[in-house]
Amino acid sequence: MASNPPIPTTQTLSQPVGILGAGVAGLINAYVLLQDGFTDITVITRDRSVGGVWSRDRVYPGLHINSVHGEYRFSPLAMPRPEDSAETGGHITGMGMCNYMETFYVTFLKNKVKFKFETEITSVRRVQKESWEVKVEDIHSRGTKVLSFARIVLATGGCSNPQIPDELSLDGAKKAKFAGVVFHSSEFRIRLDEILEKVKPKEQSDKDTVLVVGGGKSAMDICAKLTLEGRRVVNVLTTPDTFIASTARIPDFIRKSRFLGLLSPHINLNTRLERFLHTTTIGSSIARFILDKLEQTSLDAYKVSQDSPLCPNTGRNSILWGIRTNDEGVVNPKSYYSLVNSGEIKIIAPARAIGYDDDGVSVNLNNGEKVAANVVILATGWKSSWTDIFDEKTASELGIGRHPPTFDLKDAESLWSNYKTLSNPPPSHIRHQSQYVTSIYRGLIPGKNLNNRDFAIAGAIFSANLGYTSEVAAHWISSYFQGDPMRLPSSPEVAVAEAELRSAWMKYRYPNMLFWVNESYSTTLDFWTWPQAADELLEDMYVPNMRSGGNWFTWPFRVIDLKEIATLREERKAIREKRM
């Protein structure tokens, strides 16, 4: 590792920066850059308001997210406690998240940073070093213009472009003369009134039905919302996500500490406790026992039996091996799981929707069944937001897409053969996945572009605490742009090699990761191990890590709070001034 030559700070601060996306990552990067003295910042979003997936056109009453109060926020602004906190175990509502993002924007960014709302990004192209052209289109007038920037922060995320199988697409429905309404779950909020008008309440019709295709968090939320609105709902899914739940609120020293992260293996085992838990027979037995117990306790909380279609009875969806784990908080009678148990939501699983029937009213399933529906909501996931805005030449020059390894990784798995926690993994159902890797260093910069310091990625660190990791990452990006002293790879080749090694680790750690992760989210997967990932970024900036403190016994259980990173700007400034 070495620090690359610095860039003149005064020149850098006056150069224009384009932030592509106004979600969580886009907003905190705009804030940190502004606080650091950048004077020409533009944020571009297709939405009418800030918030990204939590913008006002996407959230609806009754929606709850996986994060609990205190996690999904930024250090400069406190978040009000949810009104139904006692019922949900402190889980944040979608409306609460939307209000928080809008308040953050008004308090810290409005009239200080330029925002271009309802503006579609159609292409991003590098002219030369520190010179980028971003072509945009007004979504109403369809007028186009080209904006120029010296630096780009790509914050478009992995949940903005819908992924719809061809056989279930709107074109597929038209060809089959399907009479019902078909749309992706991303449109649910703006089409909610249409659904409620199209589908009569159960007491008024014994046939009107909404079919929700998919088994992720958004599918479950939509099913619960429509059921509570009195509509008949059928949910078709292959395998449900793993979830954690309890009959009483999980204590903060478990839920908000390093505890769960320590039980999940990270690529670097930096503490004696981690090495004990993951490389010894006794330690790995303890780690797996606790995770298995947490999983079983959660199933028991909702009275989910092993033969229930709600039970994720494949190894790849366990808490240890699964990429997604829904945090359901305290058992709630209005939740998806309660509504399924009571028979108010009908689920068909394992099953997959394979197309529209010739009868014009039904969807065919791969198990031979068909479901008549007035409305079909496709909660079928997301594709990368990068592929539509970068042409192949630009993507290749940057190195932001999946590609065959440039380094020999055939012996990479031997580096982790001592991880006893990862013994006996579930079988992989991904064909030829070892042929493709990504080369995004730390999930923040393309390795090939290391020395240019003019392009960064925000929001691609997959984390269970996006508030903390996004804020730390924003400071990392600002330091990188300014040429601050940092622990960085000695060359682009070394950065690419390290990034590809991480990519190989992710496939070893999560054998079935490519089932749903797209390029925008495939740079680093630190869902439970987000404290370790944040610590690495802090170390890169030469500021203290493991900030929650504690002694040899208490440190795994100390609550991690955003206030511990509130002084990062001042700490980084002090390091910068020492260099001068």
N, C-alpha and C positions, 0 to 999 in steps of 0.2 A: 504494500500500500504506500501511496505517496500523494502529497498535495500537488495539484497541477499549478502552473504559473498563474498568478492573479490577473484579473481584468481590472482596468482603472474604474473604481467605483463611481466617481462623479459622472463619467461618460455613461456608464451602465444605467444609473438611476434615471437619466433623462430620456433614455431610449424607449420607444413604445413597446408595451407588452400586451399580447392578446391572450385572453383566457377563454377557452372554448367550452362553455357550459356554466350554468349558474346554479348547480346543485351544491351539496355540502362541500365538496372539494373545491369547486370554483369559487365559492364565497370566502372560504377561509384563506385560500391563496391570494385572493384580491386584498383581503384585510392585512395579511402579513406583509405582502409587497408594499402596500400603502404605508404601513407603520415603519417599514424599513427605509422609506424615502423615495420609492419609485413614484414618478410624477405623471406618467402617461399610461394608464391602465384601462383597457377596454374588455368588458365581459359580454360575450355573445350567447344568446339562447333562443331556441325556437318557441319557448313558452311565453305566456303573457306576464308571468311573475317569476320570482326567484323560487328556489327550492328543489328543482330537478324532479326526482320521483316523488317529492313531498310538496310539489307546487299545488296551487289551489285548484287547478283543473284535474288533479289526479287523486286527491284525498276525499274522503267522505265520512260522515258521522258514523261512529261505531268501529272505525278501523283502528287497530292497535298494531304497533310494530314490535319487533323482537327485543329492542333495547329497553332497559329499565331507566327510571329517572336518574339523572346524573351522568349517564354514559354518552348520549348522543347530543352533545352540545360543545360549545367552545369556551375557553377560559375567560374571555372578556365579558361574557353575558350569562347570567344565571338563567335557569329554566324553571318556570313555575311548576309545582308538583301537579300531576294529573288529578282531575276532580274525582275520578273513580279509582284512585290509587289503592285504596283498601281492598277493592274487589279484584284487582288484576295483579296485585303484588308490585305495584309501582310502575307498570308498563306505560310507555308514552303512547298517546293517541296520534293518529295520522294528522288530525286537525291541529293538535298541539305542536307537532313537528313543523307543520306549515306555518303556523303563527310565529314560532320561534325563528324560522329562517327569514320571514318577512320583517320581524322586529330587528334582527341582526343587520339586515340590509339597510333599513331606515336609520338605525342608530349609528352605524359605522361606515356605510359605503355610499349611500344616496348623495348625489351631487358632489361626490369626491372621486368616484370612479365612474367612467362612462359605461352605461349599460345599453345594449342593443337587444330589445325584446322582440319576439315574433320575427326572428331573423334566422333563416335556415343556412347552415354552413354547407356549401356544395363541394368545395375543394380546398385543400391546403397544399401549398407548393413552396419549396425553398428556391429562392433565386440565387443566393450565395450565403456564405456565413453571415449570421446576424441580419438576414434579409428574407422575410417570409411574405408570401402573398396568400391571403385568405379570401376566397370568392364567396360572397353571401347573396342571399335572395330574400326579399321581403315576402313573407308568406301570404300577404293580402294582394299587394300590387304586382307581385312577381318581378319587380324591378331588381336588377342585379348591380353589384358594385364589387370592386376589389379593394380590400383593406391591407395595408402594409404594416408589418411589425418586425422588430428586431428579435423578439423572443416570443415563444409560444408555450402556454401551459395547456395541455390537452386534458380537459376535465369533462369529457362527454360521457364517460361511464360505460357500464356494461348493461344497463337496464333502460335504454332509450329506443332501441330499434327492435321491434317485435320479430320473433322467429315463428313462422307459421308453416307447417308442412303443406306441400302442394295439394295433397288430397283433401285438406280441410280448408283451403283458402276460399276467399270470396269468389274467385273464378271457378273453383271446383264446385261451389254451391250453385253458381249460375248454370254451369253445364248440366248439373243434375236437376235443374229447375226446382231447387229447394226453396220452399215458400217462406221459411223463417228468416230471422235476422241473424247475421253472423259477424262477429268482430273479435279483435284481440282484447285481452284483459286490460291493456293499457288505456283503452277507451272507456272503461267501465264508469268512471265518475261522470264524464260528460254525456253518457248515454243511459244513466240510471233512470231518469224520468221516462225515457222511451221504453225501457224494459218494463217498468211498473205499469205503463199504459198498455203495452202489448200483451203482457201475461196477467191474467186475472188472478185475484187471491184464491186460495184453495177452496174456501167456503163458497165461492161463486162458480168455480169450474173444477171438475174432476179430471180434466185432461191437460189444461195449460201447464207447460213445463219449461223450465230453464235447464239446459244441459251445460255443465261446466266441465271442460276437458283439461285435465292436468291435476297434479297432486302437490304442488308447491304452496308456499305461504299465501300468495295472492289468490290462488284458486280457493283455498280454505276460507280466506276472509270474505271473498265474494259469495261463496255458498252460505256462510253464516249471515251476512247482511241481507241477502234476498229471502232467506228462510225467516228471519225476524221481521221482514216486511210482509210475511204471510204467503209467499210464493212457494210453489212446488219446485224442488231442486233435485236434480240428479247429477252426481259427480262421478266421472269416469277417470280412473287413474291406474297407472301400472303399479307403483310402489309408493306408499306415503313417506314423507320425510320423518326422520327421527325428531323427537321433541323432548324437552325437559319440562316438567310440571310438578306441582306439589300441592298438598292440601293447606299449607301455610306458607307464608312468604319466606323464600330462601334468604338466609342471613347475608348481609353485605360482605362479611369476611369470607364467604364462599363465592358469592355471585360477582362481587366487584373487586376481587383481589387477584393475585397471581395463581391462586390455587388450581383452578381448572386448566390454566395454561401450562402449569408444571406437569400435570398429568398427561398432557399431549406432547408427543416427541417433536422437538424442533431440530433443524439441521445442525445447529451448534448447541451442544450441551455445556453451557458455560458455568454451571454451578455443581457442587458435589451432590446436591439433592437430585438434580436432573439426571446426572450420570448414574446415581443409585437407582432411580425409578425406571430408567430405560435400558440400562446395560447389565443389570444383575438379575438373576432369576427371582430373588425375593422381591426386589423393587418393582420389577415389571409385573409380578403377580399382584402386588398391592395396587399399582396404577390401574391395571385392567379390572381388578375387583371393584375398585371405587367407581370407575366409569360404567361397568356393567350394572352395579347396584343403583347408580343414578338413573340409568336407562330403565331398569325394572321398576324402580320406585315411581318414575314418571308414568309408566304404563299402568301401574296399580292405582295411581291417583285418579285416572280417568276410567278405571275398571276395564282396561283393554286386555283381552285374553290373547294367548299366543295364536289362536286360530282366527282372530278377528282380522278383517281386511284393513283395519287401522294399524295393525302391528307391522312395523317395518322388518319383516322376518328374513331379510337378506343381509348378509354381513356387510355389504358395501354401504348400507344405510344406517349402520350403528353409530353411536357417538364417537367411537374411536376412528372408524374408517370413513364415515360420511363427511362430505364437505359442508352440507347444510344441516343445521340443527335448529329447529324452531323453539324459541323460549316462550312457552305458554303461560308462565307465571303461576298464579294461584288458580286452582280449578274454578271455572266460571260456568254457570248454567247457560250462558249465552254464547259460549265458544263453539267452534266447529265440532270438536270432539264430543261435547255434551249433546249437541243437536243430532249428531250421527247416532250416538248411543240411545237417544230417545226416539229414534226412528223418524225424526223430522227432516233429515237429509238422507236421501238414498244414495249409497255409494256402490259402484260396480268395480270390483278390483280382484285380482289383477286383470286389467283389460285395456285395450287401446282403440281409440276411434280411428277408423281406416277410410272413411269417406261417406258421402251422402247417398242415401238409398234412392232408387228410381221412383219410389212412391211420393217423393217431393216433400215429405214431412219428417223423415227419420234420418238418423245417423247410424251407420253400420259399425259394429265393433268386431274385433278380431276373434272373439269367442262365439260368434254366430248370432249374438243378440243384436237388436236394433232399438234405438230410443227415439220416440217421437218428441219433437221439441219445437216450441215457438221461437226460442232464442238459443243460440249456441255461442258460448263465450269461450274463447280459446286462450287458456292460461298455459301456453305451450312454450314459454321461455323467451329468451332474447338472443340476438346475434350481435356481433361486435359492432360498435358504433364507428369503428375506425375504417372499415373496408369501403364505406361509401364516400369518404372524404379524402382518402389518400389513393392516388393512382399507384400502379405496381412499381413504377420507377422510384417515386418518392418513398414508398413503403420499404422498398429494397435498400435504398440509400440510407434510410434511418435505421432499418432493422427492427421494425415494430410488429411484424407478422410472424406466424408460425413458419418454420423452415427446417430443412434437414440440418442436423448438427454440423457445425464447422469444426468441432473438436471430437476426438474419439472418446465416446462416453460408455463404451461397452463394459468397462470395468468399474463404472461409477457405483453400482450397487454394492460392490465389495466394501466401499467406504462406510456403509451403514449396516453391514452384516452383524455388528455387535448390538444392534437395537433389538433387544429381546421383546420389547413391547410390540414390535412390528412383525413378530414371527407369526406364521400361519395366516397370511392375509387372505381376504376373499378373492375368488378368481376374478381376473380382469375380463371384461366383456368388450374391451376396446381393441379393435384390430389395428395392427401396425402403428400403435401410438408411439412407440420408441423412435419412429422415424422423424418426429417433429418436436421442435423445441422453440422456446422464445428466448430472446437475448436482451431483456429489459433489466438492467442492473437495479437492484433493490426495489423493483417495481416502479421506478421513478424516471429513469433515463435510459434510452437505447444505448447499449454498450458501444456501438459503432460511433455514436455521436458524442462520446464522453468529453473530448477536448474542446468542442465548439461552445459549450455552455449556453446554448440558445434554444433548447427544447427540453421540456420536462412533461411528465405524465402525472396527473393527480387523480386520486380516486380509484386506482387500480390495485391497491393493497387490500386484499379481501380480509376483513377484520370484524370481530364481534364488538368492537368499540371504535366505530368510525370517527367519533368526535375526537378522541385522543390521538389516534394514529394519523388522521387527516391533518390535525394541527401541527404535530411534530413533522410530518412530511412537508407541510407548507414552509416551515422554517428551513428544512433541509434544502428545498428547491430555491428559496431566496438566497441562502448562503452559496449555493452552487452557481446561481446566476451572477452573484456579486464577486465571485472569485475568492471567497473567504478561505482561510486555512481549513482544510477538510481531509479526512482519511478517505482517499479515493484510490481506485486502481491506478497502477503506474502507466497504463496505456489502454487504448480502446480494445486491443486484442485480449488483454487480461480481463477487462470488464466483460467482454463477450463470453470468455471462457467461464468466468464466475457465474454469470447469468445463466448460461446453458447448464452448468452444474446444478444450479438451483432448480431449473426446469426438470432435470433428471430426478432430483430429490422429490419434487412434487408428485411425479408419476410413481415413484417408489412409495411415497407416503400415502397417496390416494390413488390406488390402482385404477379407479373408474372415474377419475376427475373429468375426463373429456366428454362424459355423458351430457354435461350441461354448461361447463365453463367455456366462455368464448374468449377471444384474444384480449378483450378489454379487461378480463378478470383472470387471465392465466399467467400473469407476471409473478405473482406471489400469493400463496394461500396461507394466511396466518389467522384463521378464524379463532381458534382458542389460544394460539401462541402469540397473539398480538402484543402482549407486554414484551416478549423477547424481541419481536420485530421492531417495536418502538425503541427499545434499548440500543439496538444496532444503529439506528439513525441518530440517536443522541450521541453515541460514541463517535460516529462519523464527524460530528460537528465539534468534537472535543469538549462537550459539556457533560456534566454528571448524568449517569443513568441509574436505573433501579431507584427511583426517587421516592417511592412510597416508604422506604426506610424499614425499620424493625431490627430486632436482634437475631441471633442464630436460630431461634425457635419461632419468632413471630412473623418474620419477613414474608413467608408465603401467604399469610392471612391479612396483611395490612391492606386496607382499602386504597385503591388507586383513584386519585382525585385529580380533576383538571387543574386545580389551583397549583399543583406541583410543577406545571409547565408554563405558568403565567409569566415567568420572568425570562423566558428563553430569548426574547429580543435583546434584553439588556446583557445577558450572558454572552450572546454571540457578538454583540457590539464590543464588549470588553476584549474578547479574543481578537477581533478585527483590529482594534486600536493598538494592541500590543505588537501587531505585525508592522504597523506604520512607523 
